[in-house]
Amino acid sequence: MLRRNRLKHRVISISIIVLATIFYNEFLVYEVQKFKWVMRECSECVKILLVADPQILGEKYENYFGSWIARWDSDRYLEKTFSRALKFSEPDVIAFLGDLMDEGHIANAEDFERYKRRLDSIFSTPDNIMKIYFPGDNDIGGDEDSVSLNVHKRFNFAYTQPDTLVYKTVTFFKVNRLTRAMPDAPKDAFLNDYAERNTTNVILSHMPLLFTPGSFVQNVLKELSPQIIFSAHDHKAMHISLDTATDQLSDVWVLPPYETPLYQLRMDVGDIHEVQIPTCSYRMGMLHMGYGLAYIDTQEKTVEFTILWLPNRFLQLYAYIFVVILIIVLAICIFVSGCCVKSYATYNRIPSVLELT
């Protein structure tokens, strides 16, 4: 009876540990992380949620035994974090800054359509929010290989929208450094000095621009006159400023991970700012993942932004491995203990035989 009670208590303890680990890893850790995020209230500004390098896993490179589990877990992580970032930020615009798929540039038509359905399911958003889609090198090529014209056309057909979009007082220009393509600037956009006009020009680019000066980047800055650039690709969170008077970088700093202040930038002092957004996928080999959140106030001539840092999924997976090892060790201990009890022989004393008298 005593042994049964001990076994029962051990099973209950293991069950509690397993359930607590699952509850924390799959729900509580995401809710706790939201308390570290910051936001601001504004009625006139434009709120932008920035999604960089989700790179949903494909089926050619990820073709090892059990790879479907890796794809499933990566998709769930993206869906859980994005849904919470969306609810927290309540954005007016969501900008996807490229590398939506890890194998988009090598996928055939059938695979591409299947990957797109997965993306639409992961990043499900209300119809009233403006969504801007932009290709990266993993979507159309251009990093280690050349950009495929047909693949690029396929991406543009799947996400049909113009290269210039306007939301309230903010004009978004999609600039593609991979194809060296940029939209034409509106003819009446730059008639007055920025300090006097009620428009903010925002460039969206997958590849960083200010770190790679050249004729193309100079032409982009001259023709589109941006106040702020949002880019991705490097999977890091950084801020770069270009002094237009000297044409030199005036400020470069890395945003510290897991610190979530609301950074403010002035847009009427002659600088062009670029903010690089980190990857939101834990499968990119980075320790720190997050979404970008920006508030553009054209009246006040300011951009305020922060990074919604995400929990480290690898720590959660390590916790699962630890629990599995713990269960195995306890099971072995219970098994060995049971064998020892069975092999232990108990002897009763034989009463003495009375001699007949």
C-alpha positions in Angstrom: 0.0 0.0 0.0 2.8 2.4 0.9 4.6 1.7 -2.4 1.4 2.4 -4.3 0.9 5.7 -2.6 4.5 6.7 -3.4 4.0 5.8 -7.1 0.8 7.7 -7.2 2.4 10.8 -5.7 5.3 10.6 -8.2 2.9 10.3 -11.2 0.9 13.3 -9.9 4.1 15.3 -9.4 5.3 14.5 -12.9 1.9 15.4 -14.4 1.9 18.8 -12.6 5.4 19.5 -13.9 4.4 18.6 -17.5 1.2 20.6 -17.5 2.8 23.6 -15.9 5.6 23.6 -18.5 3.1 23.3 -21.4 0.9 26.1 -19.9 3.9 28.4 -19.5 5.5 27.7 -22.8 2.4 27.8 -25.0 0.4 30.6 -23.3 1.7 32.4 -20.2 5.2 33.4 -21.6 3.5 35.3 -24.4 1.1 37.1 -22.1 3.9 38.0 -19.7 6.0 39.4 -22.6 3.2 41.8 -23.5 3.7 43.6 -20.2 7.2 44.6 -21.4 5.9 46.3 -24.5 5.2 50.1 -24.7 2.7 52.1 -26.7 1.3 55.6 -26.9 -2.2 57.0 -27.4 -2.6 59.2 -30.5 -5.6 60.2 -32.5 -3.9 62.0 -35.4 -0.8 59.8 -35.9 -0.5 56.8 -38.2 0.3 53.5 -36.5 2.4 51.1 -38.4 3.2 47.5 -37.5 6.4 46.3 -39.2 6.9 42.6 -39.9 10.4 41.6 -41.1 11.8 38.3 -42.3 9.2 35.7 -41.1 10.7 33.3 -43.7 8.2 30.5 -43.2 10.0 27.2 -43.6 9.8 25.4 -46.9 9.9 21.8 -47.8 13.0 21.4 -49.9 15.7 22.5 -47.4 13.6 21.3 -44.4 13.2 17.7 -45.6 14.7 15.7 -42.8 12.9 13.3 -40.5 10.3 15.1 -38.5 10.7 18.4 -40.4 6.9 18.8 -40.5 7.1 19.3 -36.7 9.7 22.1 -37.2 7.4 23.8 -39.8 4.4 23.4 -37.6 6.1 24.8 -34.5 7.6 27.8 -36.4 4.2 28.6 -37.9 2.5 28.5 -34.5 5.2 30.7 -33.0 4.7 33.3 -35.7 0.9 33.1 -35.4 0.9 33.5 -31.6 3.3 36.4 -31.5 1.7 38.2 -34.5 -1.9 37.9 -33.2 -0.7 39.4 -29.8 1.3 42.2 -31.5 -1.7 43.0 -33.7 -4.1 43.2 -30.8 -1.7 45.2 -28.7 -0.8 47.8 -31.4 -4.1 48.2 -33.3 -2.3 49.5 -36.3 -3.6 51.5 -39.2 -1.0 49.9 -41.6 0.9 46.6 -41.5 4.1 46.5 -43.6 5.7 43.2 -44.5 9.3 44.0 -45.3 10.2 41.0 -47.4 11.5 37.4 -47.0 8.0 36.2 -46.3 9.0 32.7 -47.4 12.3 30.9 -46.9 12.1 29.1 -50.3 9.9 31.4 -52.3 12.6 32.0 -54.9 13.0 28.2 -55.7 9.4 27.1 -55.2 7.3 25.9 -58.1 3.8 27.3 -58.7 2.1 24.7 -56.5 4.5 25.1 -53.6 4.3 28.9 -53.8 0.5 28.8 -53.6 0.7 26.5 -50.6 3.2 28.7 -48.9 1.0 31.7 -49.5 -2.0 30.0 -47.9 0.1 29.3 -44.9 1.2 33.0 -44.7 -2.4 34.2 -45.0 -3.4 31.9 -42.2 -0.5 32.9 -39.9 -0.8 36.6 -40.5 -4.6 36.9 -40.5 -5.7 40.5 -40.3 -8.9 42.5 -40.6 -9.8 43.9 -44.0 -9.9 47.5 -42.6 -6.2 47.5 -42.0 -4.0 48.6 -45.0 -1.4 45.8 -45.7 1.8 46.4 -47.7 3.7 43.5 -49.1 7.3 43.6 -50.3 9.5 40.9 -51.7 12.9 40.0 -50.3 15.8 37.9 -51.7 14.3 34.7 -50.3 11.1 35.5 -52.2 12.4 36.4 -55.6 16.2 35.8 -55.5 18.9 38.4 -55.6 21.2 37.6 -52.7 23.4 34.7 -53.7 21.6 34.3 -57.0 20.1 36.6 -59.5 16.5 37.9 -59.4 14.2 35.6 -61.4 11.9 37.7 -63.6 9.2 35.1 -63.6 9.3 34.6 -59.9 9.2 38.4 -59.3 6.2 38.6 -61.5 4.5 35.8 -59.7 5.1 37.5 -56.3 3.7 40.8 -57.7 0.6 39.0 -59.1 0.0 37.3 -55.7 0.3 40.6 -53.9 -1.1 43.0 -56.4 -0.8 46.6 -55.3 0.9 49.8 -56.5 4.4 50.8 -55.5 3.2 54.0 -54.0 0.4 53.9 -51.3 -1.1 56.7 -49.3 -2.7 56.5 -45.9 -4.0 59.8 -44.5 -0.9 62.1 -44.5 1.7 59.4 -45.0 3.0 58.3 -48.4 4.7 54.9 -48.6 7.2 54.2 -51.4 8.3 50.7 -52.0 11.9 50.7 -53.1 13.6 47.4 -54.3 17.3 47.5 -54.2 17.4 43.9 -55.5 15.9 45.0 -58.8 17.0 48.6 -58.5 13.4 49.7 -58.9 11.8 52.7 -57.3 8.4 54.4 -57.9 8.0 57.8 -59.5 7.5 60.5 -57.0 4.2 62.4 -57.2 4.6 65.6 -59.1 3.1 67.8 -56.4 4.7 66.0 -53.4 7.7 68.3 -53.0 6.6 71.7 -54.0 7.1 73.1 -50.5 9.7 72.6 -47.7 8.9 69.6 -45.5 8.5 71.9 -42.4 5.6 73.6 -44.1 3.8 70.7 -45.8 1.5 68.2 -44.2 2.9 65.0 -45.7 5.4 62.4 -44.5 7.4 60.3 -47.0 8.2 56.8 -45.9 10.4 54.4 -47.8 9.9 50.7 -47.3 12.8 48.5 -48.4 13.8 45.0 -47.7 17.6 45.7 -48.1 19.1 48.5 -46.0 19.9 51.7 -47.9 21.9 54.1 -45.9 24.7 51.6 -45.2 25.2 51.0 -48.9 25.7 54.4 -50.5 25.8 54.4 -54.3 24.2 55.9 -57.4 20.9 54.0 -56.9 20.5 55.0 -53.2 21.5 58.6 -53.9 18.9 58.7 -56.7 16.2 57.3 -54.3 17.0 59.9 -51.6 17.0 62.7 -54.2 13.8 61.7 -56.0 11.6 60.6 -53.1 12.9 62.9 -50.3 12.1 60.5 -47.5 12.0 61.5 -43.9 12.1 57.9 -42.6 13.1 54.5 -44.0 12.1 51.1 -42.7 14.2 48.1 -43.8 15.0 44.5 -42.8 17.2 41.7 -44.2 20.0 41.8 -41.5 17.7 40.4 -38.8 18.9 43.1 -36.4 17.3 46.2 -34.8 19.3 49.3 -35.7 18.9 53.0 -36.2 20.9 55.0 -38.8 20.8 58.8 -39.5 22.1 60.6 -42.6 22.9 64.2 -42.3 21.7 65.6 -45.7 23.8 68.7 -45.3 27.1 66.8 -45.2 25.9 63.6 -46.8 27.5 61.6 -44.0 26.1 59.2 -41.5 25.6 61.2 -38.3 24.3 58.4 -35.9 24.4 54.7 -35.8 23.3 52.6 -32.9 21.9 49.1 -32.2 18.7 48.9 -30.3 19.3 47.0 -27.1 17.3 43.8 -27.0 14.5 43.3 -24.4 14.5 47.1 -23.7 11.4 48.6 -25.0 11.5 52.4 -24.7 9.6 54.6 -27.2 12.3 56.2 -29.3 11.5 59.6 -30.8 13.0 61.1 -34.0 12.5 64.6 -35.4 11.7 64.8 -39.1 12.2 68.5 -39.6 16.0 68.9 -38.7 17.5 67.8 -42.1 18.3 64.2 -41.2 17.0 61.1 -42.9 16.4 58.2 -40.5 16.5 54.5 -41.3 15.2 51.9 -38.8 16.1 48.3 -39.4 13.5 45.8 -38.0 14.7 42.5 -36.6 13.3 39.1 -37.8 10.2 37.8 -36.1 11.2 34.2 -36.6 13.2 32.2 -34.1 14.4 29.9 -36.9 16.8 32.6 -38.3 19.5 31.8 -35.9 19.1 35.1 -33.9 18.7 35.3 -30.1 16.5 38.3 -30.3 13.3 38.5 -32.4 10.6 41.2 -32.6 8.1 43.3 -34.5 8.5 47.0 -35.2 5.9 49.5 -34.1 6.0 53.1 -35.3 3.9 56.2 -34.8 4.1 58.9 -37.4 2.8 62.3 -36.4 2.9 64.5 -39.4 1.6 67.6 -37.5 4.3 67.3 -34.9 7.0 66.2 -37.4 8.0 63.2 -35.3 8.4 59.5 -35.6 8.2 57.4 -32.4 9.1 53.7 -32.7 9.8 50.7 -30.5 10.5 47.0 -30.9 8.0 44.5 -29.6 10.6 42.0 -28.4 9.4 38.3 -28.4 10.2 35.4 -26.1 13.0 33.1 -27.0 11.4 29.9 -28.3 14.6 27.9 -28.0 14.5 28.4 -24.2 11.0 26.9 -24.2 12.1 24.0 -26.3 15.0 23.4 -24.0 12.5 23.3 -21.1 10.6 20.6 -22.9 13.8 18.6 -23.4 14.6 19.0 -19.7 11.2 17.8 -18.7 11.4 14.8 -21.0 14.8 13.9 -19.5 13.4 14.3 -16.0 10.5 12.0 -16.8 12.8 9.3 -18.2 15.1 9.5 -15.2 12.1 9.2 -12.8 10.6 6.4 -14.8 13.9 4.5 -14.6 14.1 5.1 -10.9 10.6 3.8 -10.4 11.3 0.8 -12.5 14.5 -0.1 -10.7 12.8 0.5 -7.3 10.0 -1.9 -8.3 12.5 -4.6 -9.4 14.4 -4.3 -6.1 11.2 -4.7 -4.1 10.2 -7.8 -6.1 13.6 -9.4 -5.7 13.7 -8.9 -2.0 12.8 -12.2 -0.3 11.2 -12.2 3.1 11.4 -15.2 5.3 9.1 -16.2 8.1 10.5 -18.1 11.1 9.5 -21.8 11.1 8.2 -22.8 14.4 10.0 -25.5 16.3 8.7 -29.1 15.9 7.6 -30.5 19.2 9.1 -33.9 19.9 6.6 -36.6 20.8 7.0 -37.7 24.4 
